[in-house]
Amino acid sequence: MLSAARYSLTTDGSMYAIAMLVAPQGEGGGLLPMLFMWGMIILIFYLLLVRPQRKAQQRHQEMLSGLKKGDRVMTEGGVLGEIIHLKEDRVTVKTADQTRLEVARGKIARKLNQDGAEGAAE
């Protein structure tokens, strides 16, 4: 009688499917450990790559919005100069006595101190 009851439970498709999802298959584990592993991989990826990149972009945007006339800057190309005119998307940089360059605002890499060191010019 016991074998007949066991047989009727295992032949039912829904009970068998539930049992296969819950029970670990061999050495592989189950669905839950795999989801946990993928969740941890995504979390590590976010913490090591995405979040620091967003913070760096936010700091760069804040630096660009805080630029003013007279600030010493360095472009992404390595050109050093002083801001003499600002537009919404462009900056005019004086690099020498008679040299002026118009640079895209987003290509300003960093703001320099008056002595040429990196940092805020306060």
KATA-V159287 format. One record per residue. N is the residue number from 0. RES is the residue in one small letter. PSI is psi in whole degrees, -180 to 180 (NA if undefined). Layout:
N_RES_PSI / N_RES_PSI
//
This chain:
0_m_-38 / 1_l_-41 / 2_s_-31 / 3_a_-40 / 4_a_-41 / 5_r_-41 / 6_y_-39 / 7_s_-31 / 8_l_-39 / 9_t_-22 / 10_t_-17 / 11_d_122 / 12_g_-40 / 13_s_-39 / 14_m_-38 / 15_y_-41 / 16_a_-42 / 17_i_-42 / 18_a_-37 / 19_m_-32 / 20_l_-38 / 21_v_-42 / 22_a_138 / 23_p_142 / 24_q_106 / 25_g_-131 / 26_e_-13 / 27_g_-24 / 28_g_-138 / 29_g_-163 / 30_l_-41 / 31_l_-47 / 32_p_-35 / 33_m_-43 / 34_l_-39 / 35_f_-44 / 36_m_-47 / 37_w_-37 / 38_g_-42 / 39_m_-38 / 40_i_-44 / 41_i_-41 / 42_l_-46 / 43_i_-43 / 44_f_-45 / 45_y_-47 / 46_l_-33 / 47_l_-26 / 48_l_-53 / 49_v_-50 / 50_r_-48 / 51_p_-36 / 52_q_-42 / 53_r_-40 / 54_k_-41 / 55_a_-41 / 56_q_-39 / 57_q_-43 / 58_r_-41 / 59_h_-42 / 60_q_-42 / 61_e_-40 / 62_m_-42 / 63_l_-39 / 64_s_-21 / 65_g_3 / 66_l_144 / 67_k_167 / 68_k_134 / 69_g_-12 / 70_d_142 / 71_r_131 / 72_v_165 / 73_m_132 / 74_t_171 / 75_e_-22 / 76_g_-4 / 77_g_7 / 78_v_128 / 79_l_143 / 80_g_-177 / 81_e_136 / 82_i_127 / 83_i_-17 / 84_h_138 / 85_l_136 / 86_k_178 / 87_e_-42 / 88_d_0 / 89_r_156 / 90_v_135 / 91_t_124 / 92_v_130 / 93_k_117 / 94_t_-27 / 95_a_-174 / 96_d_-47 / 97_q_20 / 98_t_126 / 99_r_136 / 100_l_137 / 101_e_121 / 102_v_144 / 103_a_136 / 104_r_-37 / 105_g_-15 / 106_k_5 / 107_i_117 / 108_a_-46 / 109_r_160 / 110_k_138 / 111_l_156 / 112_n_171 / 113_q_-28 / 114_d_0 / 115_g_-3 / 116_a_156 / 117_e_142 / 118_g_-175 / 119_a_139 / 120_a_82 / 121_e_NA
//
